Amino acid sequence: MQLRKFLPFALVLACSPKDQATTAYVGATVLDGTGRVITNAVLIESGGHIVSLGPRDSIAIPTGATVVPLDERWIIPGLIDGHAHAGESTVARYLSYGVTSVRHVGGNLERLTSLNRKIAADSPRGPRLYLAGETLTGSPRVWPGQVELQTPADADTVVARLAAGGVSQIKLYTHTTREIMEAVVRAARTHNIPVTAHLGYVDAVSAAALGVNALEHLSGIVESTVADPTPLYKAHEQFPSGWMTFLRGWATLDSVVLDSTAAKLARTGITLVPTLVQSETYARVLDSTYAAGLDLSSVTDAEQKEWNLPDLVSRYAITGADMPVLAESRRRQELIIRLFTTKGGKVVAGSDSPNQLLAPGASLHEELALLVRAGLTPAEALHSATAAAATLLRADSSGVLEPGAVADFLVLSASPLEDIRNSRLIEAIVARGRSRAPMELRAP
């Protein structure tokens, strides 16, 4: 057994060979993703997978293993960003914040598949990407690169192509009609692929009844809760005016009726991916103190300039009068999270980065804090970015720490159960069994 007990942990990482056969992480408190907390634990990693995990007195450390002492540290599963977009210039930054997997919800499938292969070869370094490929929508498409389905009959061919490309989910966008949604869900079921949706022309409860597995951005919930959703559907004909009408609409919702909507959605088993941090951006984009409180340290000046916040404010027609309205909308969004989860509803954390003020990796930690503010415990928030996200992705060896699972985990210097902000105190990221320090991954 190779013991390096006198070296600081960061130095152990720097000295360790890149392809160590077996490593024993000893002494940390481990949150295994299933709800179990193991104090004074031993985690054995070999070949990029977890071999064994348990209390120190129950695990034998193999002869010749490198031992990394982690007394007073915490280990949690690698984080999964449940709604993000990534490219070659951002993947290392996601990983540097402990995001070891990304549920990528829209982009060129061929390009992203190629990027995924490069990441698997460790060049560039980054998280696993679970791809949706090109987003599907009805007419007209909102963004370049989306696939426009003219009729329900178009669904079979497009879904078959995405399935052949190995997508993990299929994403529907705002101009998807009820008829097209039904056809896409039916086609996706023949390939055993889940469907997620950013709704515009269909309300959330109806989408769940049609078989949609997950809802992005809490979309469709306002339409399910108001007495007459017709003006909202009409507004969605144009983007981004329809999106802002939806965001403002939250402020008008009656809490009793919202509770009924939460109950209906929870009974369907649908998963919500709220991206509260994205809504927080719109609600506070005119607040000059908001950006100052975010971790934008990994975002270049050129990227921040490209965000072009004045243009966003202009295109979305956000005014000072919107600030109290959107603040109330945010309170209603937090209420639906509390109502939905107390009824057994499933929530997955996602950031929608790298959009405006949503830094890759860092914004997922902001989302965790907002979920706690909405009423989740720190343990529940972490679950939404680990095991719950893995379940949504049907990735049964991710999001948990147990024998046979992939060796994706984070070493923290303080307990995230005491304060969710401690999820940011990352000493090391272990992805596919390889240990790296955060700043190593943020280097140009």
C-alpha positions in Angstrom: 0.0 0.0 0.0 1.4 3.4 -1.0 0.7 5.9 1.8 1.1 9.6 1.4 -0.4 10.7 4.7 1.8 13.7 5.3 1.3 15.5 2.1 -1.5 18.1 1.7 -4.4 16.8 -0.4 -3.8 19.2 -3.4 -0.2 18.1 -3.5 -1.1 14.5 -3.5 -3.2 15.2 -6.6 -0.4 17.0 -8.2 2.1 14.2 -7.5 -0.2 11.3 -8.4 0.3 9.5 -11.8 -2.4 10.3 -14.3 -3.3 6.6 -14.8 -3.2 5.2 -11.3 -4.4 1.6 -11.2 -6.1 1.7 -7.8 -6.7 4.7 -5.5 -8.1 4.6 -2.0 -9.8 7.8 -0.7 -9.8 7.5 3.0 -11.4 9.4 5.9 -14.0 11.6 4.3 -17.7 11.8 5.0 -19.4 10.5 1.9 -22.9 11.4 0.7 -23.5 8.5 -1.6 -26.5 9.9 -3.5 -29.0 7.4 -2.2 -29.5 9.3 1.1 -26.8 7.4 3.0 -24.1 9.4 4.9 -21.0 7.4 5.6 -18.5 8.9 8.1 -14.8 8.0 8.1 -15.3 6.3 4.8 -13.1 4.4 2.4 -13.8 4.7 -1.4 -11.8 2.4 -3.6 -11.5 3.5 -7.3 -10.0 1.5 -10.1 -10.3 1.7 -13.9 -12.6 4.7 -13.7 -15.2 2.9 -11.5 -15.9 2.5 -7.8 -14.8 -0.9 -6.6 -16.0 -0.6 -3.0 -17.3 2.0 -0.5 -18.0 1.8 3.2 -16.8 2.7 6.7 -13.1 2.5 7.2 -13.2 -0.6 9.4 -15.2 -2.5 6.7 -13.1 -1.9 3.6 -9.7 -3.5 3.0 -7.3 -1.3 1.1 -5.7 -3.3 -1.7 -1.9 -3.8 -1.6 -0.2 -1.3 -3.9 -3.1 1.2 -3.9 -2.3 4.9 -3.6 -4.0 6.2 -0.5 -5.3 9.8 -0.5 -6.1 10.9 3.1 -9.3 13.0 3.3 -9.9 13.6 7.0 -12.4 16.4 7.6 -13.4 16.5 3.9 -16.7 15.5 2.2 -17.3 13.5 -0.9 -20.4 13.9 -3.0 -21.4 12.5 -6.4 -20.3 14.5 -9.4 -23.0 17.1 -10.3 -25.3 16.7 -13.3 -26.5 19.9 -15.0 -30.0 18.9 -16.0 -30.4 21.7 -18.6 -27.4 23.1 -20.3 -25.7 23.8 -23.6 -22.0 23.1 -24.1 -19.3 23.5 -26.7 -15.6 22.9 -27.0 -14.7 26.2 -25.3 -16.9 25.6 -22.2 -16.8 21.9 -21.3 -13.6 22.2 -19.2 -15.3 25.1 -17.2 -18.3 22.9 -16.5 -16.0 20.2 -15.2 -14.0 22.7 -13.1 -17.2 23.5 -11.0 -17.8 19.8 -10.4 -20.3 19.2 -13.3 -19.3 15.7 -14.5 -22.3 15.2 -16.7 -24.5 17.5 -18.8 -28.0 16.9 -20.1 -27.5 18.8 -23.3 -30.9 20.0 -24.5 -30.5 21.2 -28.0 -27.7 21.5 -30.6 -26.2 20.0 -33.7 -26.1 16.2 -33.1 -23.2 15.5 -35.4 -21.0 18.2 -33.9 -21.8 17.3 -30.3 -21.3 13.6 -30.9 -17.9 14.4 -32.2 -17.2 16.5 -29.1 -18.4 13.7 -26.8 -15.9 11.4 -28.4 -13.1 13.9 -27.9 -14.1 14.3 -24.2 -14.0 10.6 -23.8 -10.4 10.7 -25.0 -9.7 13.6 -22.5 -9.1 16.2 -25.2 -10.7 18.5 -24.3 -11.4 17.7 -20.7 -15.0 17.9 -19.9 -18.2 16.2 -18.6 -20.2 13.5 -20.3 -22.7 14.9 -22.6 -26.2 13.4 -22.8 -27.5 14.7 -26.1 -30.9 15.7 -27.4 -29.6 16.7 -30.8 -31.6 19.3 -32.7 -34.6 20.7 -31.0 -38.0 19.8 -32.7 -40.7 22.4 -33.1 -43.7 23.3 -35.2 -43.9 26.3 -37.6 -42.1 28.6 -37.5 -38.9 27.6 -35.8 -37.6 30.1 -33.3 -33.8 29.5 -33.4 -31.5 28.5 -36.2 -30.7 24.8 -36.3 -34.1 23.7 -35.0 -36.0 21.1 -37.0 -39.4 22.3 -38.1 -42.1 19.7 -38.2 -44.8 20.9 -40.7 -47.3 18.1 -39.8 -47.5 15.1 -37.3 -46.6 12.8 -40.2 -43.0 14.3 -40.1 -42.3 13.0 -36.7 -41.5 9.4 -37.5 -38.6 10.1 -39.8 -37.0 12.8 -37.7 -37.3 10.8 -34.5 -35.8 7.8 -36.2 -32.8 9.8 -37.3 -32.2 11.2 -33.8 -32.6 7.7 -32.3 -30.0 6.3 -34.8 -27.7 9.1 -33.7 -27.9 7.8 -30.1 -29.7 10.7 -28.4 -30.6 10.4 -24.7 -33.8 12.5 -25.0 -35.8 14.4 -27.6 -36.5 18.1 -27.0 -39.7 19.9 -28.2 -39.9 23.7 -28.4 -42.6 26.3 -28.0 -44.3 26.1 -31.4 -45.0 22.4 -31.0 -48.8 21.8 -31.3 -50.7 19.2 -29.4 -51.0 17.0 -32.5 -47.3 17.2 -33.3 -46.4 16.5 -29.7 -48.6 13.4 -29.6 -46.9 12.2 -32.8 -43.4 12.8 -31.5 -44.1 11.1 -28.2 -45.6 8.1 -30.0 -42.5 7.8 -32.3 -40.1 8.3 -29.4 -41.7 5.5 -27.5 -41.0 3.0 -30.3 -37.3 3.8 -29.7 -37.6 4.0 -25.9 -36.4 7.6 -25.8 -37.9 10.1 -23.3 -39.3 13.4 -24.5 -38.9 16.8 -22.8 -40.5 20.1 -23.7 -40.2 23.8 -23.5 -43.9 24.4 -23.9 -45.7 27.3 -25.7 -48.8 26.0 -27.5 -49.6 23.2 -25.0 -50.2 23.5 -21.2 -48.2 21.5 -18.7 -50.9 19.1 -17.5 -51.9 18.3 -21.1 -48.3 17.7 -22.1 -47.9 15.3 -19.2 -51.0 13.5 -20.2 -49.7 13.1 -23.7 -46.6 11.4 -22.3 -44.0 14.1 -22.1 -41.4 13.0 -19.5 -40.0 16.4 -18.4 -40.8 20.1 -18.5 -38.1 22.7 -19.0 -38.3 26.1 -17.3 -41.6 25.4 -15.6 -43.2 26.0 -19.0 -46.9 25.4 -19.5 -47.7 25.7 -15.8 -49.1 29.2 -16.0 -51.3 28.0 -19.0 -52.5 25.1 -16.8 -53.4 27.4 -13.9 -55.2 30.4 -15.5 -58.9 30.3 -16.4 -58.2 31.1 -20.1 -54.8 30.3 -21.5 -55.7 31.6 -25.0 -53.9 34.9 -24.7 -50.7 33.1 -23.6 -50.8 30.7 -26.5 -51.3 33.7 -28.8 -48.4 35.5 -27.3 -46.1 32.5 -27.9 -46.6 33.0 -31.7 -43.7 35.5 -31.3 -40.5 35.1 -29.4 -39.4 36.5 -27.0 -42.7 38.4 -26.3 -44.5 35.1 -25.6 -41.8 34.1 -23.1 -42.0 37.4 -21.2 -45.8 37.2 -21.2 -45.4 33.8 -19.6 -42.9 35.0 -17.0 -45.1 38.0 -16.1 -48.1 35.7 -15.9 -46.8 33.9 -12.8 -47.4 37.0 -10.7 -51.2 36.7 -11.4 -51.6 33.1 -10.2 -53.9 32.2 -7.3 -52.1 30.0 -4.8 -55.0 27.7 -4.3 -55.4 27.0 -8.0 -51.6 26.6 -8.3 -51.8 24.0 -5.6 -54.3 22.1 -7.7 -52.0 22.3 -10.7 -49.1 21.0 -8.6 -51.1 18.0 -7.5 -52.2 17.2 -11.0 -48.6 17.3 -12.3 -47.2 15.3 -9.4 -49.7 12.5 -10.1 -48.5 12.2 -13.7 -44.9 11.4 -12.6 -43.5 14.2 -14.8 -40.1 15.7 -13.9 -39.7 19.5 -13.6 -36.4 21.1 -14.6 -37.2 24.6 -13.3 -34.0 26.5 -14.2 -34.8 29.1 -11.5 -31.5 30.8 -12.1 -32.6 31.6 -15.6 -35.8 33.2 -14.4 -33.8 35.0 -11.7 -31.7 36.6 -14.5 -34.7 38.1 -16.2 -36.2 39.3 -12.8 -32.9 41.0 -11.8 -31.3 42.0 -15.1 -31.8 45.7 -14.3 -30.3 45.3 -10.8 -26.7 46.3 -11.1 -25.8 44.5 -7.9 -27.0 41.1 -9.2 -24.2 40.4 -11.6 -21.7 41.6 -9.0 -22.7 38.8 -6.7 -22.3 36.1 -9.3 -19.2 34.0 -9.9 -18.2 35.1 -13.4 -14.5 34.5 -12.9 -14.4 31.8 -15.6 -16.2 33.9 -18.2 -13.9 35.9 -20.5 -14.4 39.6 -21.1 -15.2 38.9 -24.7 -17.9 36.4 -23.7 -19.4 38.8 -21.2 -19.5 41.4 -24.0 -21.2 39.0 -26.3 -24.0 38.5 -23.7 -25.0 42.1 -24.7 -27.3 42.7 -21.7 -28.7 46.0 -23.1 -29.8 44.1 -26.2 -31.5 41.4 -24.1 -33.4 44.1 -22.1 -34.5 45.7 -25.4 -35.5 42.6 -27.2 -37.4 41.2 -24.2 -38.9 44.7 -23.5 -38.0 44.6 -19.9 -38.7 47.8 -18.0 -38.4 49.1 -14.5 -42.1 48.5 -14.1 -41.4 44.8 -14.6 -39.1 44.4 -11.6 -41.8 44.0 -8.9 -43.9 41.9 -11.3 -41.1 39.5 -12.0 -40.1 39.4 -8.4 -43.6 38.3 -7.5 -43.4 35.8 -10.4 -40.3 34.4 -8.8 -42.1 33.9 -5.5 -44.8 32.0 -7.3 -42.3 29.8 -9.0 -40.7 29.0 -5.7 -44.2 28.2 -4.4 -44.9 25.7 -7.1 -41.6 23.9 -6.3 -42.7 23.6 -2.6 -46.2 22.4 -3.5 -45.0 20.0 -6.2 -42.2 18.4 -4.1 -44.3 18.0 -1.0 -46.7 16.0 -3.1 -43.9 13.7 -4.3 -43.1 15.5 -7.5 -39.6 15.1 -9.0 -37.3 18.1 -9.6 -34.0 18.1 -11.5 -31.5 21.0 -11.2 -30.5 22.8 -14.4 -28.9 26.1 -15.3 -29.5 26.9 -19.0 -26.0 28.1 -19.2 -24.1 29.6 -21.0 -26.8 32.2 -21.7 -26.7 35.7 -20.3 -25.2 35.8 -16.8 -25.3 32.0 -16.6 -21.7 31.0 -16.3 -20.9 27.4 -17.2 -20.7 25.3 -14.0 -21.0 28.2 -11.6 -24.6 28.8 -12.4 -25.6 25.3 -11.4 -24.4 26.1 -7.9 -26.6 29.2 -8.0 -29.5 26.9 -9.0 -28.9 24.7 -6.0 -29.0 27.7 -3.7 -32.3 28.9 -5.3 -33.8 25.5 -4.9 -33.0 25.6 -1.2 -34.5 29.1 -1.1 -37.6 27.6 -2.7 -37.9 25.1 0.2 -35.8 22.1 -0.6 -33.3 20.9 2.0 -29.6 21.0 1.0 -29.8 17.2 0.7 -32.8 17.4 -1.6 -31.1 20.1 -3.7 -28.0 17.9 -4.1 -30.3 14.9 -5.0 -31.8 17.0 -7.8 -28.4 17.5 -9.3 -27.2 13.9 -8.8 -29.4 10.8 -8.5 -32.6 12.5 -9.7 -30.9 13.9 -12.7 -29.3 10.5 -13.5 -32.7 8.8 -13.2 -34.1 11.3 -15.7 -31.2 10.5 -18.0 -31.6 6.7 -17.4 -27.9 6.8 -16.5 -28.0 4.3 -13.6 -24.3 4.3 -13.0 -24.1 8.0 -12.5 -25.3 10.3 -9.8 -24.6 7.8 -7.0 -21.5 6.4 -5.3 -21.7 2.6 -5.0 -19.7 -0.4 -6.3 -19.9 -0.6 -10.0 -20.8 3.1 -10.5 -18.6 5.4 -12.5 -16.0 7.2 -10.4 -17.4 10.7 -10.8 -17.3 12.5 -7.5 -16.2 15.8 -5.8 -14.1 16.4 -2.7 -15.4 19.3 -0.7 -13.7 21.1 2.2 -17.0 21.6 4.1 -20.4 20.0 4.6 -22.9 20.9 1.9 -25.6 19.6 4.3 -24.9 22.5 6.7 -24.9 25.1 3.9 -25.6 24.4 0.3 -23.1 27.1 -0.7 -20.4 24.7 0.5 -21.0 22.8 -2.7 -18.7 25.4 -4.3 -15.8 24.6 -2.0 -14.3 22.0 -4.3 -10.8 20.8 -3.6 -10.8 18.2 -6.4 -13.0 16.8 -9.2 -12.7 13.1 -9.9 -14.2 12.3 -13.3 -13.8 8.8 -14.9 -11.4 8.1 -12.0 -9.1 11.0 -12.9 -8.4 13.6 -10.2 -8.0 17.3 -11.1 -8.0 20.5 -9.2 -10.5 23.2 -10.3 -8.0 25.8 -11.3 -6.2 23.3 -13.5 -9.4 23.0 -15.6 -10.0 26.7 -15.8 -6.5 27.4 -17.2 -6.6 28.7 -20.8 
